[in-house]
């Protein structure tokens, strides 16, 4: 069942899955969907982001300039983007990045979550970062 929901969510998307869940055996389907969402959130909290080895950056109080040596591209970032890039260099989780943005810039948590997610998605599209799963304690030993 969970394998099917995973496939369905990746091929159909959550809005369609949710509509289907609500129209057919709502309690069972909604419970399975909730489990899928919880699993996705747990995976997100076990993920860190690593900057590409081809990324170089220079940071100032006004933001940052980022150079992608592998693709010959240059980007400029505002101070929030600059700080996120600095945090990515430390390989910390999404939740830790959001906490830092909320604390340092006084952003509302919901806005910080949305902005960090959008920024990370864009960095992944540009191949400037990659996602890494944090090893469990058992794997470390």
C-alpha positions as CSV (number, residue, x, y, z in Angstrom):
1,X,0.0,0.0,0.0
2,X,2.7,2.5,1.0
3,X,4.7,1.6,-2.2
4,X,1.6,2.3,-4.3
5,X,1.1,5.7,-2.6
6,X,4.7,6.6,-3.1
7,X,4.4,5.8,-6.8
8,X,1.0,7.5,-7.0
9,X,2.3,10.7,-5.3
10,X,5.3,10.9,-7.6
11,X,3.3,10.3,-10.8
12,X,0.1,12.0,-10.0
13,X,0.9,14.6,-7.3
14,X,-0.5,15.3,-3.9
15,X,-3.6,17.4,-5.0
16,X,-4.9,14.5,-7.1
17,X,-4.1,11.9,-4.5
18,X,-5.8,13.9,-1.8
19,X,-8.9,14.3,-4.0
20,X,-8.9,10.6,-4.6
21,X,-8.5,9.8,-0.9
22,X,-11.4,11.9,0.1
23,X,-13.8,10.3,-2.4
24,X,-12.9,6.6,-1.8
25,X,-12.7,5.2,1.7
26,X,-11.7,8.5,3.3
27,X,-10.4,7.3,6.6
28,X,-8.1,4.6,5.3
29,X,-6.8,6.7,2.4
30,X,-6.3,9.8,4.5
31,X,-4.4,7.8,7.1
32,X,-2.1,6.3,4.5
33,X,-1.6,9.8,3.0
34,X,-0.8,11.2,6.4
35,X,1.8,8.5,6.9
36,X,3.4,9.4,3.5
37,X,3.6,13.1,4.5
38,X,5.1,12.2,7.9
39,X,7.7,10.0,6.2
40,X,8.6,12.8,3.7
41,X,9.0,15.2,6.6
42,X,11.3,12.8,8.5
43,X,13.4,12.4,5.4
44,X,13.6,16.2,5.0
45,X,14.9,16.5,8.5
46,X,17.6,13.8,7.9
47,X,18.8,15.6,4.7
48,X,21.7,18.1,4.5
49,X,22.8,20.0,1.4
50,X,26.4,20.0,0.1
51,X,27.6,22.8,-2.1
52,X,29.1,21.6,-5.4
53,X,32.9,21.6,-5.4
54,X,32.7,23.9,-8.5
55,X,31.0,26.7,-6.4
56,X,33.0,29.7,-5.3
57,X,31.4,32.7,-3.5
58,X,32.3,36.1,-2.1
59,X,30.1,37.5,0.7
60,X,29.6,41.1,1.8
61,X,27.0,42.8,4.0
62,X,25.0,43.4,0.8
63,X,24.9,39.8,-0.3
64,X,27.1,37.5,-2.3
65,X,28.4,36.8,-5.7
66,X,28.5,33.1,-6.6
67,X,30.5,31.6,-9.4
68,X,29.7,28.2,-10.9
69,X,33.1,27.1,-12.3
70,X,31.7,24.0,-13.9
71,X,29.2,25.8,-16.1
72,X,30.7,29.3,-16.3
73,X,27.7,31.0,-14.6
74,X,27.7,33.8,-12.1
75,X,24.8,34.7,-9.7
76,X,24.3,37.5,-7.2
77,X,22.4,36.9,-3.9
78,X,20.8,39.2,-1.4
79,X,21.8,39.0,2.3
80,X,19.4,36.2,3.1
81,X,20.5,34.1,0.1
82,X,24.1,34.8,1.1
83,X,23.5,33.6,4.6
84,X,21.8,30.4,3.4
85,X,24.8,29.7,1.1
86,X,27.1,30.2,4.1
87,X,25.0,27.8,6.1
88,X,25.0,25.2,3.3
89,X,28.8,25.2,3.5
90,X,28.4,23.8,7.1
91,X,26.1,21.0,5.8
92,X,23.3,21.6,8.2
93,X,19.6,20.6,7.8
94,X,16.8,22.5,6.3
95,X,15.3,23.0,9.8
96,X,18.5,24.5,11.1
97,X,18.7,26.8,8.1
98,X,15.1,28.0,8.7
99,X,15.8,28.5,12.4
100,X,18.8,30.7,11.6
101,X,16.9,32.8,9.0
102,X,14.1,33.4,11.5
103,X,16.5,34.3,14.3
104,X,18.8,36.5,12.3
105,X,16.4,38.2,9.9
106,X,13.2,38.3,12.0
107,X,11.3,36.5,9.3
108,X,8.0,34.8,10.0
109,X,8.6,31.0,10.2
110,X,6.1,30.2,7.4
111,X,7.7,32.7,5.1
112,X,11.2,31.5,6.0
113,X,10.2,27.9,5.2
114,X,8.7,28.8,1.9
115,X,11.7,31.0,0.9
116,X,14.3,28.4,2.0
117,X,12.5,25.6,0.1
118,X,12.3,27.7,-3.0
119,X,15.9,28.7,-2.8
120,X,17.1,25.1,-2.2
121,X,15.0,23.9,-5.1
122,X,16.5,26.5,-7.4
123,X,20.0,25.6,-6.2
124,X,19.3,21.9,-6.9
125,X,18.0,22.8,-10.4
126,X,21.1,24.7,-11.1
127,X,23.2,21.8,-9.8
128,X,24.9,24.0,-7.2
129,X,24.0,21.8,-4.3
130,X,23.2,18.1,-3.8
131,X,21.1,16.4,-1.1
132,X,22.8,14.0,1.3
133,X,21.1,11.8,3.9
134,X,22.6,12.1,7.4
135,X,23.9,8.7,8.4
136,X,22.1,7.0,11.3
137,X,23.9,6.3,14.5
138,X,24.1,2.6,13.5
139,X,25.8,3.4,10.2
140,X,28.3,5.6,11.9
141,X,29.4,2.9,14.3
